[in-house]
Amino acid sequence: MVRRKSKPERDIEKTYPLKLFIAKLRRLADSLEQGRRFQIQIGGERLSIPPDAVVNIEHEREGVSEEVEFQLKWQLKQ
């Protein structure tokens, strides 16, 4: 049985120029539509998101600030 090393916890927020963000969203949509893994590198770490990841949209409001987050969640295989 092969066990993965546990990875350190992270909480990174990365800002992208609009054209790059659009390209990433387009690649994500294409991957999800075709049932393929989506690969992305964030903060120097490469992630491979499975096609069965749970997708949700979150809206937050605080004072005069609002935020929308598109989230993908999945479990790491042991």
ABEGO torsion letter per residue (X at the ends): XBBBBBBBBBBBBBBBBAAAAAAAAAAAAAAAAAGBBBBBBBGGBBBBBBAABBBBBBBBBBEABBBBBBBBBBBBBX
